[in-house]
Amino acid sequence: MCGSSKTPTVVKSDPVAEADAAADTAAKAANADAAARKKRKAQSLLETGAGTESLLAGAGGKMQLGA
């Protein structure tokens, strides 16, 4: 006879649990990436001085539109 007479072990898995775990891991990675992009964008805006002055204040000193 060839090989052993043992039957192979069957690995039982729960597809729903595996899908949930994969979705959770993907969400964490996406959130980390989005947070990193947001932080880089904010840092870039601070370095360039963008957002330090109101658009209305730069337009002749007006503080309200239409006034």
Backbone torsions as a table, in degrees:
resi	resn	phi	psi	omega
1	MET	NA	146.2	179.9
2	CYS	-98.4	139.7	175.8
3	GLY	73.6	-171.1	-178.4
4	SER	-98.1	164.7	-178.8
5	SER	-94.3	5.4	178.9
6	LYS	-74.6	144.4	174.6
7	THR	-86.5	144.7	-179.2
8	PRO	-68.2	150.0	178.2
9	THR	-79.7	141.1	-178.6
10	VAL	-99.1	126.9	178.3
11	VAL	-89.5	119.0	179.5
12	LYS	-94.5	134.7	178.9
13	SER	-137.5	156.7	178.4
14	ASP	-107.8	106.9	-177.0
15	PRO	-60.1	-34.4	-179.4
16	VAL	-67.7	-43.6	179.6
17	ALA	-65.2	-39.3	178.4
18	GLU	-65.7	-40.2	178.5
19	ALA	-65.8	-41.4	178.0
20	ASP	-63.2	-42.6	179.1
21	ALA	-64.6	-40.9	179.1
22	ALA	-65.9	-41.3	178.8
23	ALA	-65.1	-39.7	178.5
24	ASP	-64.0	-44.3	178.8
25	THR	-63.5	-42.4	179.4
26	ALA	-65.5	-39.9	179.2
27	ALA	-64.7	-41.6	178.6
28	LYS	-63.1	-41.9	179.1
29	ALA	-65.3	-42.0	180.0
30	ALA	-66.1	-40.6	179.1
31	ASN	-65.8	-40.5	178.3
32	ALA	-64.3	-40.0	179.3
33	ASP	-66.5	-43.6	179.7
34	ALA	-64.3	-40.1	178.7
35	ALA	-64.7	-40.1	179.4
36	ALA	-65.6	-42.0	178.3
37	ARG	-64.4	-41.7	-179.7
38	LYS	-63.8	-40.7	179.6
39	LYS	-66.0	-43.1	178.4
40	ARG	-63.5	-40.1	-179.7
41	LYS	-65.4	-44.0	179.3
42	ALA	-63.5	-42.0	179.1
43	GLN	-63.3	-41.4	179.9
44	SER	-63.7	-42.5	179.3
45	LEU	-64.2	-38.2	178.7
46	LEU	-67.3	-37.6	-179.2
47	GLU	-68.9	-34.3	-178.6
48	THR	-85.8	-12.3	-179.3
49	GLY	84.2	9.2	179.5
50	ALA	-67.8	141.2	176.9
51	GLY	83.5	7.2	-179.8
52	THR	-84.8	-13.4	-177.1
53	GLU	-134.9	139.6	177.4
54	SER	-68.8	145.2	176.7
55	LEU	-64.8	-33.8	179.6
56	LEU	-71.6	-35.6	-179.8
57	ALA	-66.7	-30.8	179.2
58	GLY	-78.4	-12.9	-177.3
59	ALA	-98.7	67.9	175.3
60	GLY	76.2	17.3	176.8
61	GLY	80.8	5.9	179.5
62	LYS	-70.0	136.8	179.6
63	MET	-101.9	-13.3	178.9
64	GLN	-136.1	145.9	173.9
65	LEU	-72.4	139.1	175.6
66	GLY	80.8	-3.3	-177.9
67	ALA	-96.6	NA	NA
